Amino acid sequence: MLERRTVIEGFEIQGVLRSGPRGVVYEAIQGSLLRTVALRILSPELSQDREFVERFRRQEWPEHPHIVPVYEAGECAHGLFVAMQLIRGETLAEVLARGAPAQPAVLTALTQIAAALDAAHEVELAHGWVRPEAVLIDEAGRAWLSDFGLTAGAATVSSDRAAFATLVRTCLGKRAVPRGKWETASALVAAATARLHARADRDEGGPWRRRMRRWMAPRR
């Protein structure tokens, strides 16, 4: 961990936000612009992986209302770094760890992340690590996809969609995703939403409720 007030390529460390397999994320101040950013120093495993470093140097950062904007990326004495917009909130993994969140909020977040993935896939950019740890939920409940391309293996659109289906199952339950192939992440969320609504309708018309309706029906 880097100490407070350490300066890296013009960014002054203020404190640690979170850490994980992709590296450590610090809150930092970009001195030239006097703005606060989230500064990720990538893990040594990634910074020392020659193939990953070459991909990182060519990395394109997609733009979308639900993708965390990247301000600057490069190399420093501590390894590779990415300076991003600071999103105040928590990861989806942290939200799920507290217990099952309200279904409407989860569906909204998944819909937003699906749109972000689809936009990136349209320009042939894959994320490579679609997991709850890569999804940020800000203080207003808005979902953001972070850490594009920060994976040791080659990222592909098909692996992104498979990982997103796993994410949906994690958030909504194993039976939320119908079997089949999905052309887009948004189509998968739409199918899961329809399946959940259909299940809710069946539950509402379950045996107990049917017996109650018969019992309350006017007698002839």
Residue pairs with C-beta under 8 A, 6 or more apart in sequence:
1 16
1 19
1 24
2 8
2 13
2 24
2 26
2 41
2 78
3 13
4 13
4 14
4 15
5 12
5 13
6 12
6 13
7 13
7 31
8 28
8 39
8 41
8 76
8 77
8 78
8 81
9 72
9 74
9 76
9 81
10 30
10 31
10 32
11 28
11 29
11 30
11 31
11 37
11 39
11 81
11 83
12 28
12 29
12 31
13 26
13 27
13 28
13 39
14 26
14 27
14 28
14 29
14 36
15 26
15 27
16 24
16 25
16 26
16 27
17 25
17 26
17 27
17 38
18 24
18 25
18 91
19 25
20 133
21 43
22 40
22 42
22 43
22 46
22 129
22 147
22 150
23 40
23 41
23 42
23 43
23 46
23 79
23 150
24 40
24 41
25 38
25 39
25 40
26 38
26 39
26 40
26 41
27 36
27 37
27 38
27 39
27 86
28 36
28 37
28 38
28 39
28 83
29 35
29 36
29 37
30 36
30 37
30 71
30 72
30 83
36 86
37 71
37 83
37 84
37 85
37 86
38 68
38 83
38 84
38 85
38 86
38 87
39 81
39 82
39 83
39 84
40 81
40 82
40 83
40 84
40 147
40 150
41 76
41 78
41 79
41 80
41 81
42 56
42 79
42 80
42 81
42 82
42 150
43 79
44 79
45 152
46 52
46 56
46 79
46 80
46 150
46 152
47 53
47 75
47 79
47 80
48 79
49 152
52 152
53 80
55 149
55 154
56 73
56 80
56 149
59 73
59 148
59 149
60 123
60 125
61 69
61 70
61 73
61 148
61 149
62 116
62 119
62 120
62 123
62 125
62 148
63 69
64 115
64 116
64 119
64 120
64 145
65 116
66 112
66 113
66 115
66 116
66 142
66 143
66 144
66 145
67 116
67 119
67 120
67 144
67 145
67 146
67 148
68 84
68 85
68 87
68 136
68 144
68 145
68 146
69 84
69 85
70 82
70 83
70 84
70 148
71 83
71 84
71 85
72 82
72 83
73 80
73 81
73 82
73 83
74 80
74 81
75 81
82 150
84 146
87 136
87 138
87 144
87 146
88 138
88 139
89 136
89 137
89 138
89 139
90 136
90 137
91 132
91 133
91 134
91 135
91 136
91 137
92 109
92 132
92 133
92 135
92 136
92 137
92 143
92 171
93 131
93 132
93 133
93 135
95 101
95 132
95 137
96 132
96 170
96 171
103 172
103 196
105 141
106 171
106 172
107 172
107 189
107 193
107 196
108 141
108 143
109 135
109 137
109 141
109 143
109 171
110 143
110 167
110 168
110 171
110 172
110 189
110 192
111 186
111 189
112 142
112 143
113 130
113 135
113 143
113 145
113 164
113 167
113 185
114 164
114 184
114 185
114 186
114 188
114 189
115 185
115 186
116 144
116 145
117 127
117 130
117 145
117 160
117 161
117 164
117 185
118 184
118 185
118 186
120 126
120 127
120 148
121 157
121 160
121 184
121 185
124 157
125 148
125 149
126 149
126 155
126 156
126 157
126 159
126 160
127 134
127 145
127 147
127 148
127 149
127 155
127 160
127 163
128 148
128 149
128 150
128 151
128 153
128 154
128 155
128 156
128 159
128 160
129 147
129 150
129 151
129 155
129 163
130 145
130 160
130 163
130 164
130 167
131 163
131 167
132 167
132 170
132 171
134 145
134 146
134 147
135 143
135 144
135 145
135 146
135 167
136 143
136 144
136 145
136 146
137 143
137 144
138 144
149 155
160 185
161 182
161 185
161 188
164 185
164 188
165 177
165 182
165 188
168 176
168 177
168 188
168 189
168 192
169 176
169 177
172 192
172 196
175 195
176 192
176 195
176 196
177 188
177 191
177 192
177 195
178 191
178 192
178 195
180 191
182 188
182 191
